[in-house]
Amino acid sequence: MSKQLVKSGAIVSAMTLISRVLGLVRDVVIANLMGAGAAADVFFFANKIPNFLRRLFAEGAFAQAFVPVLSETKENGDIDDVRELIARVSGTLGSLVLVATLIGVIGSPVLAAIFGTGWFVEWLNDGPEGDKYVTAAFMLKITFPYLFFIALTALSGSILNTYGRFAVAAFTPVFLNVAIISCALWLSPELDEPAVGLAWGVFIGGVIQFLFQLPFLKRAGFLLKPKWGWHHPGVVKIRTLMIPALFGVSVSQLNLLFDTFIASFLKTGSISWLYYSDRLLEFPLGLFGIAIATVILPSLSGKAAAQNDQAFRHTMDWGVRAVSLLGIPAALGLMVLAQPILMLLFMRGAFTAEDVQAASLSLWAYAAGLLFFMFIKVLAPGYFARQDTKTPVKFGIYAMVANMVFNLILASWMGYIGLAAATSLSALLNAGLLYWGLHRGDVYRLSGQTVSLLIRMLISAALMASATYYFSPNFSQWLQFDLLTAALWVTGLIAVAGAVYLTSLMVLGVRPRHLLR
């Protein structure tokens, strides 16, 4: 089974790689267009709120509740039961999200005031930052409908993933990036406020993503007429699981919004610096962590439904090994090459060397928690697959409260860097609690071989980071390089890092069979 998981994981990672590369291109275009100034802060703010609800209603809580129930129905029922469940879920979810979308569009000034309180206070007092509030409220009216389309896209993607068709859902985000890039290049220059063009890119991208998946859903035989099904047994089970899952997913998302709330009181550029550093963190997180989590949830759900406890534990163990193999060197690599990568990708147009230095500090803080973010993605499905959504919620609430405390303490001391550090610390706490709960319940515990592998991966990654740091020029030297020279240096350093890491693993006895068993 691990070989099949490796194959599925490789497919998702390959499709995700295309999406993430285009995502970086998108961020390069945005950085060149707006840098880290007021307009960039407003766009990232207006984009963050519908994305928060997207992860709440679509990719997060809904998928965690829907996939196990769909897998159970597939395992124990017939195709008609599956089709009826999908029709009822699509009608119910679509109706609820449509209402939420309309409320969001109408109430955008209220949302902008709640989550951008610092700007709202400035607007009330006719301060210089007041225009940010007005622009944010307007842009939310454009970006908020993205929620409706992406929720339905997540539904169809969950169906296709459950039936082993991972490539379509993993490739879909490419269209969002293409839409934003296109609007940034051709629409934004024609507008008085370029950021509004980016908002239209978000809206258009949501529509295209939804339409792209429909033919594949039809080919699979699941493009059905939606039906309202609030009291359908499958829907009842999903919403019963989804309610606590909503709180669980909302924990991390509320942490991000709380970060935005505090950042609105900090100096201009804070939201943008956090955004750019977070985007670099999302590259390995999406490529490795989320890709592995995507393929193991349906597998774990099937094994839980079949009550195959041994295979369940082996799949969990494989997930931990897979994300550690890639996550440990990715975290240390981002720390060592933070400034060169930010400089290479973003330092042009309105994005300055000072912005590079500022964003690199928050990237270091985020990267310290990268492995824990990945562990959360792998450990949480161990609960969701067994239709236990309450325990992760409890642990998530503990992490959320801790994050808020860390935010207040560290932000007053370190500013926006403290917000990133607090996020990493709360991820450490959340991952630790998730593992403790699985261990205590005798659901999963690290095997001795996995512990040995983790130690060898840490040693190899430390040697890799040391070698990369030794060969890397200092910041003043990087500033003297032209674009081609900087690209060659970064590529060369990444090649050195990969060679040292793989060689160290081989010397320490790590072999491919350790991930295929």
NORMOKA-V864320 format. One record per backbone hydrogen bond with DSSP energy under -1.0 kcal/mol. CO is the residue of the C=O (numbers start at 1). NH is the residue of the N-H. Records with the same first field share a line. If there is no record, write none. Layout:
# NORMOKA-V864320
CO: NH + NH
This chain:
# NORMOKA-V864320
1: 5
2: 6
3: 7
4: 8
5: 9
6: 10
7: 11
8: 12
9: 13
10: 14
11: 15
12: 16
13: 17
14: 18
15: 19
16: 20
17: 21
18: 22
19: 23
20: 24
21: 25
22: 26
23: 27
24: 28
25: 29
26: 30
27: 31
28: 32
29: 33
30: 34
31: 35
34: 37
37: 41
38: 42
39: 43
40: 44
41: 45
42: 46
43: 47
44: 48
45: 49
47: 51
48: 52
49: 53
50: 54
51: 55
52: 56
53: 57
54: 58
58: 63
60: 64
61: 65
62: 66
63: 67
65: 69
66: 70
67: 71
68: 72
69: 73
70: 74
71: 75
72: 76
73: 77
78: 82
79: 83
80: 84
81: 85
82: 86
83: 87
84: 88
85: 89
86: 90
87: 91 + 227
88: 92
89: 93
90: 94
91: 95
92: 96
93: 97
94: 98
95: 99
96: 100
97: 101
98: 102
99: 103
100: 104
101: 105
102: 106
103: 107
107: 111
108: 112
109: 113
110: 114
111: 115
112: 116
116: 120
117: 121
118: 122
119: 123
120: 124
121: 125
122: 127
123: 126
127: 130
129: 132
130: 134
131: 135
132: 136
133: 137
134: 138
135: 139
136: 140
139: 143
140: 144
143: 146
144: 147
145: 149
146: 150
147: 151
148: 152
149: 153
150: 154
151: 155
152: 156
153: 157
154: 158
155: 159
156: 160
157: 161
158: 162
159: 163
160: 165
161: 164
164: 166
166: 170
167: 171
168: 172
171: 174
172: 175
173: 177
174: 178
175: 179
176: 180
177: 181
178: 182
179: 183
180: 184
181: 185
182: 186
183: 187 + 188
187: 190
188: 191
193: 196
194: 198
195: 199
196: 200
197: 201
198: 202
199: 203
200: 204
201: 205
202: 206
203: 207
204: 208
205: 209
206: 210
207: 211
208: 212
209: 213
213: 217
214: 218
215: 219
216: 220
217: 222
218: 221
222: 224
229: 232
232: 236
233: 237
234: 238
235: 239
236: 240
237: 241
238: 242
239: 243
241: 245
242: 246
243: 247
244: 248
245: 249
246: 250
247: 251
249: 253
250: 254
251: 255
252: 256
253: 257
254: 258
255: 259
256: 260
257: 261
258: 262
259: 263
260: 264
262: 265
263: 266
267: 270
269: 273
270: 274
271: 275
272: 276
273: 277
274: 278
275: 279
276: 280
277: 281
278: 282
281: 285
282: 286
283: 287
284: 288
285: 290
288: 292
289: 293
290: 294
291: 295
292: 296
293: 297
296: 300
297: 301
298: 302
299: 303
300: 304
301: 305
302: 306
303: 308
307: 309
308: 312
309: 313
310: 314
311: 315
312: 316
313: 317
314: 318
315: 319
316: 320
317: 321
318: 322
319: 323
320: 324
321: 325
322: 326
323: 327
324: 328
326: 330
327: 331
328: 332
329: 333
330: 334
331: 335
332: 336
333: 337
337: 341
338: 342
339: 343
340: 344
341: 345
342: 346
343: 347
346: 348
348: 351
352: 356
353: 357
354: 358
355: 359
356: 360
357: 361
358: 362
359: 363
360: 364
361: 365
362: 366
363: 367
364: 368
366: 369
367: 370
369: 373
370: 374
371: 375
372: 376
373: 377
374: 378
375: 379
376: 380
379: 382
380: 383 + 384
381: 385
383: 388
384: 387
390: 394
391: 395
392: 396
393: 397
394: 398
395: 399
396: 400
397: 401
398: 402
399: 403
400: 404
401: 405
402: 406
403: 407
404: 408
405: 409
406: 410
407: 411
410: 414
411: 415
414: 417
416: 420
417: 421
418: 422
419: 423
420: 424
421: 425
422: 426
423: 427
424: 428
425: 429
426: 430
427: 431
428: 432
429: 433
430: 434
431: 435
432: 436
433: 437
434: 438
435: 439
436: 440
437: 441
438: 443 + 444
439: 442
447: 451
448: 452
449: 453
450: 454
451: 455
452: 456
453: 457
454: 458
455: 459
456: 460
457: 461
458: 462
459: 463
460: 464
461: 465
462: 466
463: 467
464: 468
465: 469
466: 470
467: 471
468: 472
474: 478
475: 479
477: 480
478: 481
482: 486
483: 487
484: 488
485: 489
486: 490
487: 491
488: 492
489: 493
490: 494
491: 495
492: 496
493: 497
494: 498
495: 499
496: 500
497: 501
498: 502
499: 503
500: 504
501: 505
502: 506
503: 507
504: 508
505: 510
506: 509
511: 514
512: 515
513: 517
